[in-house]
Amino acid sequence: MIKVKGFVSNGKSDTIATVEAGKGVGTTAEKDFRDVRIETYEGGLSLSREHLKAAFTWFSEVGKANGK
């Protein structure tokens, strides 16, 4: 998994998947993944469209860097 990127996104007011928990997941993932990006957004437990787009863009950079 060393070549795989990870993206962690949490809402600042999320009481279920807290920002602190997200940072913990990110820190743990950094041990096994090539690169981990941790982001937060305003709001609670929901899908951030902005972060979803950012994640897809960021992940697609791997293919471009590898000529795919």
DRENMARVO-300370 format. One record per residue: residue number from 1; residue in one letter; x negated, y, z negated of N, C-alpha, C in turn. Coordinates in steps of 0.02 Angstrom, whole numbers, plus 50000, padded with zeros to 5 digits. Each point is the difference from the previous one (the first is absolute). Layout:
+-----+---+-------+-------+-------+-------+-------+-------+-------+-------+-------+
!   k ! r !    nu !    nv !    nw !   cau !   cav !   caw !    cu !    cv !    cw !
+-----+---+-------+-------+-------+-------+-------+-------+-------+-------+-------+
! NUM ! A !     X !     Y !     Z !     X !     Y !     Z !     X !     Y !     Z !
...
+-----+---+-------+-------+-------+-------+-------+-------+-------+-------+-------+
//
This chain:
+-----+---+-------+-------+-------+-------+-------+-------+-------+-------+-------+
!   k ! r !    nu !    nv !    nw !   cau !   cav !   caw !    cu !    cv !    cw !
+-----+---+-------+-------+-------+-------+-------+-------+-------+-------+-------+
!   1 ! M ! 49959 ! 49940 ! 50000 ! 50041 ! 50060 ! 50000 ! 49957 ! 50063 ! 50000 !
!   2 ! I ! 49936 ! 49992 ! 50000 ! 49956 ! 50058 ! 49993 ! 50008 ! 50051 ! 50056 !
!   3 ! K ! 50027 ! 49980 ! 50058 ! 50009 ! 50046 ! 50056 ! 50069 ! 50033 ! 50000 !
!   4 ! V ! 50043 ! 49983 ! 49953 ! 50068 ! 50024 ! 49998 ! 50006 ! 50063 ! 49958 !
!   5 ! K ! 50040 ! 50048 ! 50024 ! 50014 ! 50060 ! 49962 ! 50062 ! 49989 ! 49957 !
!   6 ! G ! 50005 ! 50038 ! 49945 ! 50059 ! 49998 ! 49957 ! 50026 ! 50070 ! 49990 !
!   7 ! F ! 50066 ! 50008 ! 49996 ! 50032 ! 50065 ! 49991 ! 50051 ! 49994 ! 49944 !
!   8 ! V ! 49991 ! 50039 ! 49946 ! 50045 ! 49999 ! 49943 ! 50034 ! 50068 ! 49996 !
!   9 ! S ! 50067 ! 49999 ! 49996 ! 50039 ! 50062 ! 49999 ! 50052 ! 49997 ! 49944 !
!  10 ! N ! 50000 ! 50050 ! 49956 ! 50047 ! 50002 ! 49944 ! 50032 ! 50068 ! 49993 !
!  11 ! G ! 50064 ! 50001 ! 49980 ! 50034 ! 50062 ! 49984 ! 49981 ! 50024 ! 49930 !
!  12 ! K ! 49989 ! 50064 ! 49993 ! 49978 ! 50029 ! 49936 ! 50049 ! 49989 ! 49943 !
!  13 ! S ! 50065 ! 49995 ! 50016 ! 50050 ! 49991 ! 49947 ! 50028 ! 49929 ! 49999 !
!  14 ! D ! 49966 ! 49954 ! 50032 ! 50022 ! 49930 ! 50000 ! 49987 ! 49969 ! 49932 !
!  15 ! T ! 50052 ! 49973 ! 49969 ! 49994 ! 49969 ! 49934 ! 49989 ! 49925 ! 50004 !
!  16 ! I ! 50005 ! 49972 ! 50061 ! 49992 ! 49927 ! 50009 ! 49929 ! 49985 ! 50024 !
!  17 ! A ! 49981 ! 50028 ! 50057 ! 49932 ! 49993 ! 50028 ! 49966 ! 50067 ! 49989 !
!  18 ! T ! 49974 ! 50010 ! 49941 ! 49972 ! 50065 ! 49981 ! 49936 ! 50016 ! 50037 !
!  19 ! V ! 49983 ! 50064 ! 50000 ! 49937 ! 50022 ! 50031 ! 49942 ! 49966 ! 49965 !
!  20 ! E ! 50003 ! 49994 ! 49935 ! 49946 ! 49967 ! 49963 ! 49993 ! 49927 ! 50022 !
!  21 ! A ! 50056 ! 49966 ! 50009 ! 49998 ! 49930 ! 50023 ! 49971 ! 49997 ! 50071 !
!  22 ! G ! 50019 ! 50047 ! 50042 ! 49974 ! 50002 ! 50068 ! 49925 ! 50009 ! 50001 !
!  23 ! K ! 49975 ! 50044 ! 49957 ! 49928 ! 50010 ! 49996 ! 49966 ! 49936 ! 49977 !
!  24 ! G ! 50031 ! 49964 ! 49954 ! 49972 ! 49936 ! 49978 ! 49997 ! 49949 ! 50056 !
!  25 ! V ! 50053 ! 49997 ! 50040 ! 50001 ! 49956 ! 50058 ! 49945 ! 50019 ! 50049 !
!  26 ! G ! 49993 ! 50065 ! 50012 ! 49949 ! 50025 ! 50045 ! 49930 ! 49983 ! 49977 !
!  27 ! T ! 49988 ! 50010 ! 49936 ! 49934 ! 49985 ! 49971 ! 49984 ! 49926 ! 50006 !
!  28 ! T ! 50049 ! 49958 ! 49986 ! 49990 ! 49928 ! 50006 ! 49988 ! 49981 ! 50073 !
!  29 ! A ! 50038 ! 50029 ! 50046 ! 49994 ! 49984 ! 50071 ! 49932 ! 50021 ! 50027 !
!  30 ! E ! 49970 ! 50052 ! 49973 ! 49935 ! 50025 ! 50024 ! 49946 ! 49947 ! 49994 !
!  31 ! K ! 50011 ! 49950 ! 49957 ! 49951 ! 49947 ! 49991 ! 50000 ! 49952 ! 50060 !
!  32 ! D ! 50056 ! 49994 ! 50035 ! 50007 ! 49951 ! 50053 ! 50011 ! 50029 ! 50070 !
!  33 ! F ! 50024 ! 50062 ! 50003 ! 50015 ! 50030 ! 50065 ! 49945 ! 50048 ! 50021 !
!  34 ! R ! 49994 ! 50010 ! 50065 ! 49948 ! 50044 ! 50027 ! 50010 ! 50072 ! 49978 !
!  35 ! D ! 50061 ! 50022 ! 50002 ! 50015 ! 50070 ! 49984 ! 50071 ! 50003 ! 49972 !
!  36 ! V ! 50010 ! 50036 ! 49946 ! 50066 ! 50006 ! 49970 ! 50017 ! 50074 ! 49993 !
!  37 ! R ! 50059 ! 50018 ! 50023 ! 50024 ! 50068 ! 49995 ! 50059 ! 50002 ! 49952 !
!  38 ! I ! 49997 ! 50044 ! 49950 ! 50052 ! 50006 ! 49950 ! 50032 ! 50069 ! 50007 !
!  39 ! E ! 50066 ! 50002 ! 50012 ! 50035 ! 50063 ! 50010 ! 50061 ! 50004 ! 49953 !
!  40 ! T ! 50019 ! 50061 ! 49983 ! 50061 ! 50011 ! 49961 ! 50043 ! 50051 ! 50037 !
!  41 ! Y ! 50065 ! 49997 ! 49987 ! 50047 ! 50047 ! 50031 ! 50051 ! 50022 ! 49948 !
!  42 ! E ! 50033 ! 50055 ! 50012 ! 50053 ! 50024 ! 49956 ! 50059 ! 49951 ! 50006 !
!  43 ! G ! 50029 ! 49982 ! 49945 ! 50058 ! 49956 ! 50002 ! 49990 ! 49937 ! 49959 !
!  44 ! G ! 50050 ! 49957 ! 50004 ! 50000 ! 49939 ! 49961 ! 49987 ! 49939 ! 50043 !
!  45 ! L ! 50035 ! 49946 ! 49982 ! 49992 ! 49936 ! 50035 ! 50036 ! 50005 ! 50067 !
!  46 ! S ! 49963 ! 50014 ! 50052 ! 50028 ! 50005 ! 50068 ! 49943 ! 49993 ! 50049 !
!  47 ! L ! 50018 ! 49997 ! 50063 ! 49951 ! 49995 ! 50053 ! 49984 ! 50070 ! 50025 !
!  48 ! S ! 49938 ! 50020 ! 49997 ! 49980 ! 50065 ! 50026 ! 49985 ! 49992 ! 50074 !
!  49 ! R ! 50042 ! 50030 ! 50042 ! 49989 ! 49996 ! 50073 ! 49932 ! 50030 ! 50018 !
!  50 ! E ! 49982 ! 50054 ! 49966 ! 49935 ! 50032 ! 50013 ! 49943 ! 49952 ! 49986 !
!  51 ! H ! 50004 ! 49964 ! 49944 ! 49946 ! 49953 ! 49983 ! 50002 ! 49939 ! 50046 !
!  52 ! L ! 50060 ! 49979 ! 50021 ! 50005 ! 49944 ! 50046 ! 49965 ! 50017 ! 50066 !
!  53 ! K ! 50014 ! 50059 ! 50026 ! 49966 ! 50022 ! 50061 ! 49925 ! 50005 ! 49990 !
!  54 ! A ! 49980 ! 50028 ! 49943 ! 49928 ! 50007 ! 49985 ! 49966 ! 49932 ! 49996 !
!  55 ! A ! 50035 ! 49952 ! 49969 ! 49971 ! 49933 ! 49993 ! 49991 ! 49968 ! 50069 !
!  56 ! F ! 50052 ! 50003 ! 50043 ! 49995 ! 49971 ! 50067 ! 49944 ! 50033 ! 50040 !
!  57 ! T ! 49994 ! 50065 ! 49996 ! 49947 ! 50035 ! 50035 ! 49932 ! 49978 ! 49974 !
!  58 ! W ! 49993 ! 49998 ! 49934 ! 49937 ! 49981 ! 49969 ! 49981 ! 49928 ! 50017 !
!  59 ! F ! 50049 ! 49954 ! 49997 ! 49985 ! 49930 ! 50017 ! 49981 ! 49993 ! 50073 !
!  60 ! S ! 50031 ! 50039 ! 50044 ! 49985 ! 49995 ! 50072 ! 49929 ! 50023 ! 50016 !
!  61 ! E ! 49971 ! 50040 ! 49958 ! 49931 ! 50022 ! 50010 ! 49951 ! 49942 ! 50000 !
!  62 ! V ! 50017 ! 49946 ! 49967 ! 49957 ! 49941 ! 49998 ! 49993 ! 49972 ! 50071 !
!  63 ! G ! 50056 ! 49992 ! 50035 ! 49999 ! 49974 ! 50068 ! 49961 ! 50046 ! 50047 !
!  64 ! K ! 50009 ! 50064 ! 49993 ! 49964 ! 50048 ! 50043 ! 49925 ! 49996 ! 49988 !
!  65 ! A ! 49980 ! 49993 ! 49937 ! 49929 ! 49996 ! 49983 ! 49969 ! 49936 ! 50027 !
!  66 ! N ! 50042 ! 49948 ! 50005 ! 49975 ! 49935 ! 50024 ! 50011 ! 49991 ! 50075 !
!  67 ! G ! 50024 ! 50053 ! 50035 ! 50011 ! 49995 ! 50071 ! 50062 ! 49962 ! 50020 !
!  68 ! K ! 50049 ! 49995 ! 49955 ! 50061 ! 49961 ! 50014 ! 50058 ! 50046 ! 50011 !
+-----+---+-------+-------+-------+-------+-------+-------+-------+-------+-------+
//
